[in-house]
Structure formats: structure tokens, C-alpha cells
Amino acid sequence: MNGTPQPEQAPEAAPAPDAAPAHVPASAAAPRPGATAEAFRIEGARALVTGASRGIGRAVALAFADAGADLALSARNEDALKDTAAEVTRRGRKAVLVPGDFARPAAAGEVVDEAAGALGGLDTLVHNAGTLPVDSEGAPKLAPLQHARQQEWDPVITVNLNSTAALCRRAHPHLAASSRASLVLMSSIAGVVGTPTMEAYAATKAAQISLARSLAVGWAREGIRVNALCPGWTRTDMTAFATEAAPLSDWLMAHVPMGRWAEPEEAAWAALYLASPAAAFLTGQALLLDGGVSVPDGGLAGIPKPASPFAEA
Ligand SMILES: NC(=O)c1ccc[n+]([C@@H]2O[C@H](COP(=O)([O-])OP(=O)(O)OC[C@H]3O[C@@H](n4cnc5c(N)ncnc54)[C@H](OP(=O)(O)O)[C@@H]3O)[C@@H](O)[C@H]2O)c1
């Protein structure tokens, strides 16, 4: 060898198009008229959505119903779930309630069993239920780690992270039996960027991204796609403490290059994409839906930043 690149040897025989092992499903892509619209539909899919009583989860349930899915709806508040279910049935799709409180470790398994039983299996799980640390009144309690107490850390780990593992574990046989399985974990941009005062929450959201990657690789040959969706600041009950406080909202939005709050439907449409045939070759990814928050601008964008409302406290 004299350092000159050698032409690659031609393979002895071109692999036959159907040479892939039988357990690897063929691509569903089909370049024909109408295929694009179909690729974003999930007609007849059996989907479990957690945290479906309000906010992003409710929007996911309604978007999935619009796209043709039947829904199992989970959260603690049954009245609110009934309201989501009524909207799903108004769209012509089936809705069953599978209430549960993920603060109780056994709840995740029960929710999956009831959902799969009622729908006759599961093709999609969107695990969206989540919480910030809250005080005794249920209001968000944000504090830097050095001032936060262990009893504020533990419930966030239980609800956000332990439930994720338990749901995924219990859903695995159902998803493995599906020919179009997709698992979407509702993480957060807080799991990607530094998020002081929300350390417990951010740690669980980073863990969900890691879990999505590990499961994506581990379950790929079973035909199960696993992705994390990472919304940025989105207008829901969870963020009412900021949307309803003008100085805080203005300050937060000054740090969003697109300069506005996301609406829950925007996260729902991204979740629908992840669950749909349009994303049939997408797995193990964290989709950042954040209006540009995670993109460093090096200070060159020139967006004026108001003084931090925390500085005066
Ligand atoms: N809003 C944002 O800016 C934002 C940004 C990034 C990521 N996210 C993530 O998106 C997901 C949804 O958030 P959201 O903004 O829509 O919040 P939200 O309006 O507070 O809704 C949270 C949902 O989770 C359910 N939930 C909370 N604790 C639960 C528990 N212990 N057991 C069972 N269900 C529980 C709630 O239902 P019940 O109260 O009826 O139980 C509700 O349906 C969360 O995972 C959150 O981390 C939100």
C-alpha cells in the first residue's frame, strides 16, 4: 500500500431486497398520491395517554382522536377525564377512563393493564403525566437544590420517573405485540438545559430522555419506536405561576428566541408526528420543541433581556 486510496472491492453479489431478517419490518413508506396525508394519521391505533385531564395531555388525546386513534385516558381527576373523553367521542373515537395516581407505585401497572384490556391491546403510549415540586396547597414550589428539602425531591422522582419506568415495563408486551408500536415520553427542555430552582424536575426529565434512548435501542428489533418530546415553556396549569405574573412571564419570554409561550396543541401535534407512520424511521430521539431556547445565540441576536424578577427578591 502506498497511501493511495484503493477502490473498494465490489461485493460478490448484491444483497437481495428482501434479505433483511424476517423480524425487521419493511418500510411503510410509499411514494404515491395520498401517502403523505395517510402518514400523519393513526387510524384505529389504540393509544394510552397519561395526564389526559388537562394541559398538554388533553391536547394530545384530542389530536390523536382527530387523527383516528381510540383512547385510554389517565390522570387523577375523573371529572376532568370525563370531559376529555366526551371530546374524544364527539370526534367519533372510543374513549375509556383509566384513572390512577402515580404517587402510588402500583398505579402505573394497573393503568396499563386496564387500558390494554379495554382497548384490546396497545399501539401507542404517550406518558405525559408529570409534576413540579409542590407545596402543601399544591402550588409549584421552586427553590435551588441547596434550599430544597428531600421530602420535596422524592415525590417528583416517584411521579415523573418511577412511573415512567413502571409504565414502560408493563406496556412492553403490548407494544411488542403491535405492528406499529410507538412510545412517547413527555420530557422537557428542562432535561436538556440547566434549570436552576427546578433541579428535581429537570433530573427526571433528563432521565426520561436517557430512558427513551436506551429503550429505543433495546426494543428496536421488536418494532417499538421510543422517543422523548421536550417542550419549552407551554401555557398550561403547570406554568400558570408564570403566565399569570406579567414581570416573570416577560422575563421568561425574553429568553425564548421566538418570544412567546407555546400552546398545548403545538406539543400535541409533535407527539402525533412521533406516534405516526410519518416518523416510522425515527427512534431514540429527543425532539426539542422550544422556540429556540436550547440554541445558544452567543449574545448576537440582540434580544433585550429585562432584569431578572428574582434579583429583586
Ligand atoms: N407546561 C410546560 O411548560 C411544559 C414544558 C415542558 C414539559 N412539560 C411536561 O408536559 C407534561 C404535561 O404538563 P402540563 O404542562 O400539561 O401540566 P399540567 O397542566 O399540570 O397537567 C399535568 C397532567 O399530569 C397529571 N398528573 C399530575 N400528577 C399526577 C399524578 N400524581 N398521577 C397521575 N397523573 C398526574 C394531571 O392530572 P390530574 O391532576 O388530574 O391527576 C394532568 O393531567 C408534564 O410531564 C410536564 O413535565 C410541560
The ligand as an SDF file (V2000), in Angstrom:
LIG
                    3D

 48 52  0  0  0  0  0  0  0  0999 V2000
  -46.1580   23.3130   30.5500 N   0  0  0  0  0  0  0  0  0  0  0  0
  -44.8700   23.3480   30.2150 C   0  0  0  0  0  0  0  0  0  0  0  0
  -44.2500   24.4260   30.0430 O   0  0  0  0  0  0  0  0  0  0  0  0
  -44.1240   22.0680   29.9940 C   0  0  0  0  0  0  0  0  0  0  0  0
  -42.8700   22.1570   29.3760 C   0  0  0  0  0  0  0  0  0  0  0  0
  -42.1600   21.0020   29.1680 C   0  0  0  0  0  0  0  0  0  0  0  0
  -42.6700   19.7830   29.5350 C   0  0  0  0  0  0  0  0  0  0  0  0
  -43.8840   19.7140   30.1430 N   0  0  0  0  0  0  0  0  0  0  0  0
  -44.3480   18.3910   30.5360 C   0  0  0  0  0  0  0  0  0  0  0  0
  -45.5780   18.1140   29.9230 O   0  0  0  0  0  0  0  0  0  0  0  0
  -46.3390   17.2490   30.7310 C   0  0  0  0  0  0  0  0  0  0  0  0
  -47.7280   17.8400   30.9200 C   0  0  0  0  0  0  0  0  0  0  0  0
  -47.5800   19.0870   31.5660 O   0  0  0  0  0  0  0  0  0  0  0  0
  -48.6850   20.2280   31.5320 P   0  0  0  0  0  0  0  0  0  0  0  0
  -47.9720   21.4780   31.3380 O   0  0  0  0  0  0  0  0  0  0  0  0
  -49.8070   19.8620   30.6640 O   0  0  0  0  0  0  0  0  0  0  0  0
  -49.0960   20.1680   33.0770 O   0  0  0  0  0  0  0  0  0  0  0  0
  -50.4990   20.2200   33.8240 P   0  0  0  0  0  0  0  0  0  0  0  0
  -51.4360   21.1190   33.1260 O   0  0  0  0  0  0  0  0  0  0  0  0
  -50.1470   20.4740   35.2350 O   0  0  0  0  0  0  0  0  0  0  0  0
  -51.0210   18.7290   33.6630 O   0  0  0  0  0  0  0  0  0  0  0  0
  -50.3650   17.6780   34.2940 C   0  0  0  0  0  0  0  0  0  0  0  0
  -51.1110   16.4080   33.9980 C   0  0  0  0  0  0  0  0  0  0  0  0
  -50.4980   15.3330   34.7290 O   0  0  0  0  0  0  0  0  0  0  0  0
  -51.4650   14.7280   35.5810 C   0  0  0  0  0  0  0  0  0  0  0  0
  -50.8320   14.3600   36.8440 N   0  0  0  0  0  0  0  0  0  0  0  0
  -50.1270   15.1600   37.6750 C   0  0  0  0  0  0  0  0  0  0  0  0
  -49.7410   14.4800   38.7680 N   0  0  0  0  0  0  0  0  0  0  0  0
  -50.2160   13.2130   38.6130 C   0  0  0  0  0  0  0  0  0  0  0  0
  -50.1600   12.0510   39.4080 C   0  0  0  0  0  0  0  0  0  0  0  0
  -49.5720   12.0390   40.6330 N   0  0  0  0  0  0  0  0  0  0  0  0
  -50.7490   10.9160   38.9620 N   0  0  0  0  0  0  0  0  0  0  0  0
  -51.3770   10.9010   37.7570 C   0  0  0  0  0  0  0  0  0  0  0  0
  -51.4620   11.9800   36.9580 N   0  0  0  0  0  0  0  0  0  0  0  0
  -50.8970   13.1290   37.3800 C   0  0  0  0  0  0  0  0  0  0  0  0
  -52.5290   15.8050   35.7940 C   0  0  0  0  0  0  0  0  0  0  0  0
  -53.7930   15.2610   36.0240 O   0  0  0  0  0  0  0  0  0  0  0  0
  -54.5560   15.2230   37.4450 P   0  0  0  0  0  0  0  0  0  0  0  0
  -54.2220   16.4590   38.1940 O   0  0  0  0  0  0  0  0  0  0  0  0
  -55.9890   15.0900   37.0650 O   0  0  0  0  0  0  0  0  0  0  0  0
  -54.0140   13.9830   38.0760 O   0  0  0  0  0  0  0  0  0  0  0  0
  -52.5420   16.4820   34.4260 C   0  0  0  0  0  0  0  0  0  0  0  0
  -53.3690   15.7840   33.5490 O   0  0  0  0  0  0  0  0  0  0  0  0
  -45.5710   17.0820   32.0420 C   0  0  0  0  0  0  0  0  0  0  0  0
  -44.8640   15.8620   32.0340 O   0  0  0  0  0  0  0  0  0  0  0  0
  -44.6080   18.2460   32.0240 C   0  0  0  0  0  0  0  0  0  0  0  0
  -43.4310   17.9520   32.7240 O   0  0  0  0  0  0  0  0  0  0  0  0
  -44.6330   20.8350   30.3890 C   0  0  0  0  0  0  0  0  0  0  0  0
  1  2  1  0
  2  3  2  0
  2  4  1  0
  4  5  1  0
  4 48  2  0
  5  6  2  0
  6  7  1  0
  7  8  2  0
  8  9  1  0
  8 48  1  0
  9 10  1  0
  9 46  1  0
 10 11  1  0
 11 12  1  0
 11 44  1  0
 12 13  1  0
 13 14  1  0
 14 15  2  0
 14 16  1  0
 14 17  1  0
 17 18  1  0
 18 19  2  0
 18 20  1  0
 18 21  1  0
 21 22  1  0
 22 23  1  0
 23 24  1  0
 23 42  1  0
 24 25  1  0
 25 26  1  0
 25 36  1  0
 26 27  1  0
 26 35  1  0
 27 28  2  0
 28 29  1  0
 29 30  1  0
 29 35  2  0
 30 31  1  0
 30 32  2  0
 32 33  1  0
 33 34  2  0
 34 35  1  0
 36 37  1  0
 36 42  1  0
 37 38  1  0
 38 39  2  0
 38 40  1  0
 38 41  1  0
 42 43  1  0
 44 45  1  0
 44 46  1  0
 46 47  1  0
M  CHG  2   8   1  16  -1
M  END
$$$$
